[in-house]
Amino acid sequence: MSLPTAVFLDTSILAGQQYNFASTALSTFIPLAKRHSLKLLLPAPTESEVVRQIRERSQEALKALEDARRKAPFLAKWKHFPPKMTSHTMDWEVMRIATTEWRDFLRNFNLIKLDYSTVNLTQVMQWYDSITPPFREGKKRKEFPDAFAIAIIEEYARKTGTSIAVVSEDSDMKLACDRFAPLLYFKSLPTLTELLLSDDNKLNNIRESIKENIDSVEERCAEIAADIYYYHSNEDYDVKRTKIHGFTIEDMNIVAIGAGECTITFDGTLEAEHLLNWKEWDRHHEEYYLEDEWILETCSLSGTAKVTLDSKTNVVNEITFFELDTADIAVIGSPRHRW
């Protein structure tokens, strides 16, 4: 069983903390991130957005200070009130302080900066055209920074085999994470912190509960298997139809666990019946004729699923992602009377 090995902090989390890097949520998370050797992923679009928001907040703070100086001139007699400086100097000084705080925060982590080089622009535009999260209707129609960030960290997860905790207050980011097995969504940083504090017994209880309630995963596998392409290993036979009898999971592992969800891999046996069609030689009429027969066969299948869990019982509520490791299956059995 694996806790997330990397974390992505959406700008909504930092903004929610008012970019106070000494806040309780951030300060309690840092030591646990170090203990678990969590990598902090910083995609280029997110870094740009953080810097932009820091600059905007700095300018807003300076404007508020100037408004206070104008509306309450008596503050100038307060010995702790900052002296009037040129706007350029003040802007530079405040921005320097804020940027230093941001850089000091990043030094607490094993920081992985990710650029745009891995972005599949065609894929991102397909998300945009089909309004696939994080793109949504209305104001959320132009969520390109979030889309680029998701594309970047998903590609990193795929290449490195990493499970990533995506911490965001944006519900559309959750919908985006649901489409990718390695991306585990957390609505808040304390939720991830609580998971990192979990002991082995709690995690093992989750595993046992899932194993006892694995029926929905088996049923989904049987449904997906019905649409797989089946072909015969012997070119003399054509597979005309397939009836799925069922799928049984024989081995299951939790490879990543998140807040109320986890990603599992599984291996099992698929039982199916196949209608084979082939040509037989008619010696009397000296011509071929078609013959068919159903055969029953089992084969091994493996795959990955991401499931949501009931908060009290850890029973599987919903399967948000499902993928089999193969897109086709070779049938090897032959009709009985031809053995």
Number of C-alpha atoms within 10 A of each C-alpha: 15 15 22 25 17 23 23 22 20 22 20 15 19 18 15 12 15 12 19 17 17 12 12 11 18 19 13 14 18 15 14 16 21 13 9 13 14 20 19 21 24 22 24 18 18 20 17 13 14 20 15 12 16 20 19 13 18 21 17 12 14 16 13 12 15 14 12 14 17 12 10 10 10 10 14 15 8 9 8 8 11 11 9 11 9 7 13 8 10 15 16 12 13 18 19 14 11 19 16 12 15 17 10 12 16 14 9 13 17 15 15 12 11 18 15 14 8 14 18 13 12 9 12 17 14 11 17 19 11 10 15 19 24 25 24 16 10 7 8 13 15 15 15 17 16 22 23 23 24 24 21 23 25 22 16 18 18 13 9 9 11 22 25 29 28 28 25 22 20 17 14 18 22 20 16 19 24 21 15 20 25 29 30 27 26 24 17 19 20 16 16 23 18 12 17 17 9 11 9 10 9 10 16 13 13 18 19 12 15 23 18 10 14 15 15 14 24 18 14 16 25 19 14 14 24 16 12 14 13 19 18 17 13 12 8 11 19 19 18 14 13 20 14 17 14 18 25 20 19 12 11 18 16 22 19 24 25 24 18 19 24 28 27 23 18 19 19 18 16 21 17 20 16 22 17 23 18 15 14 13 11 10 8 6 8 8 10 12 11 9 10 16 14 18 16 17 15 16 14 14 19 19 16 23 22 29 24 20 21 12 12 7 11 18 19 24 15 14 18 17 16 20 17 18 10 12 12 13 16 13 23 13 16 17 15 9 6 5 6
